Amino acid sequence: MLIRRPEINYNSNDMLTNRLDNAFSNVIKDLFPYSHNAKHSFSHKGHTFPKTNIARNVDSMTIKIAAPGLSKDDFNITIEGKTTLGVKVAKDEESSCETLLQEEFIISNFTKLWTLPNNLNLEKVNADYIAGILTITIPTIQKKANVIKSITVN
């Protein structure tokens, strides 16, 4: 008995578009292996990059890094020059006699750098590590309001 499958008519333009999308995606992955999509965790050759949220309001800029499983002593936060903020974690790997049967997360070293805008007060940076979230708050430099002075003519 011969079973006939229904024919699928592919639009040749759709197939070409899909092939181009896949080829372009592969080129981007090859050129930028450490870039990551904000919706997904990214790991490449043993390096992990934690998810980061950056918010800005009138008074400050806040950077939040999801880094569970660490302690506040594991973080090294630096300011280089007047515009570069760096966060580095160099955690010693613990040796264990157990054999992992499944590994879905890894706590590893990472370094993240940000170029900051010029209107931040880098002398008053504050950092807190609570419930697995590192929060770095940088206040903005408050501009003095323009004072209008009236001068009388003598």
PERA-V616710 format. One record per residue. N is the residue number from 1. RES is the residue in one letter. SS is DSSP state (~ for helix, > for strand, _ for the rest). PSI is psi in whole degrees, -180 to 180 (999 if undefined). OMEGA is omega in whole degrees, 0 to 359 (none if undefined). Layout:
n = {N	N}
res = {RES	RES}
ss = {SS	SS}
psi = {PSI	PSI}
omega = {OMEGA	OMEGA}
This chain:
n = {1	2	3	4	5	6	7	8	9	10	11	12	13	14	15	16	17	18	19	20	21	22	23	24	25	26	27	28	29	30	31	32	33	34	35	36	37	38	39	40	41	42	43	44	45	46	47	48	49	50	51	52	53	54	55	56	57	58	59	60	61	62	63	64	65	66	67	68	69	70	71	72	73	74	75	76	77	78	79	80	81	82	83	84	85	86	87	88	89	90	91	92	93	94	95	96	97	98	99	100	101	102	103	104	105	106	107	108	109	110	111	112	113	114	115	116	117	118	119	120	121	122	123	124	125	126	127	128	129	130	131	132	133	134	135	136	137	138	139	140	141	142	143	144	145	146	147	148	149	150	151	152	153	154}
res = {M	L	I	R	R	P	E	I	N	Y	N	S	N	D	M	L	T	N	R	L	D	N	A	F	S	N	V	I	K	D	L	F	P	Y	S	H	N	A	K	H	S	F	S	H	K	G	H	T	F	P	K	T	N	I	A	R	N	V	D	S	M	T	I	K	I	A	A	P	G	L	S	K	D	D	F	N	I	T	I	E	G	K	T	T	L	G	V	K	V	A	K	D	E	E	S	S	C	E	T	L	L	Q	E	E	F	I	I	S	N	F	T	K	L	W	T	L	P	N	N	L	N	L	E	K	V	N	A	D	Y	I	A	G	I	L	T	I	T	I	P	T	I	Q	K	K	A	N	V	I	K	S	I	T	V	N}
ss = {_	_	_	_	_	_	_	_	_	_	_	~	~	~	~	~	~	~	~	~	~	~	~	~	~	~	~	~	~	~	~	_	_	_	_	_	_	_	_	_	_	>	>	>	_	_	>	>	>	_	_	>	>	>	>	>	_	_	_	>	>	>	>	>	>	>	_	_	_	_	_	~	~	~	>	>	>	>	>	>	_	_	_	>	>	>	>	>	>	_	_	_	_	_	_	_	_	_	_	_	_	_	_	_	_	_	_	_	_	>	>	>	>	>	>	_	_	_	_	>	_	~	~	~	_	>	>	>	>	>	_	_	>	>	>	>	>	>	>	>	_	_	_	_	_	_	_	_	_	_	_	_	_	_}
psi = {132	125	127	125	145	143	141	122	106	138	127	-30	-39	-42	-43	-42	-44	-42	-42	-42	-46	-42	-45	-41	-42	-39	-45	-44	-37	-39	-36	72	-20	3	160	155	133	-23	-14	147	149	134	136	116	46	-4	136	150	118	156	144	138	135	126	152	136	-169	-36	-22	171	137	131	124	129	124	109	69	156	6	172	166	-24	-13	-16	138	108	126	156	121	126	-143	-3	3	123	132	141	126	137	122	91	129	134	135	133	140	147	-7	151	125	130	-28	135	110	-14	157	138	114	178	149	160	131	138	143	140	122	154	161	-14	24	144	95	-6	-15	39	138	139	135	145	105	129	40	6	121	122	119	122	128	115	152	156	122	123	139	138	144	125	127	120	131	132	128	144	129	999}
omega = {181	179	181	177	179	179	177	179	177	174	183	178	178	180	179	179	179	179	179	178	180	180	180	179	179	178	179	179	179	182	184	185	182	176	181	177	184	182	186	171	183	178	179	176	175	178	176	180	182	178	186	172	178	180	180	173	185	187	187	170	182	175	178	180	177	183	180	176	179	172	183	179	180	185	173	183	183	172	180	182	181	186	184	176	180	174	182	173	176	184	177	179	179	177	183	178	183	177	179	177	177	180	182	176	180	175	184	180	174	174	176	179	176	171	186	175	185	185	178	180	184	177	185	179	180	179	176	175	183	175	176	180	173	180	178	181	180	180	176	176	181	177	178	180	177	179	177	183	180	180	178	180	180	none}
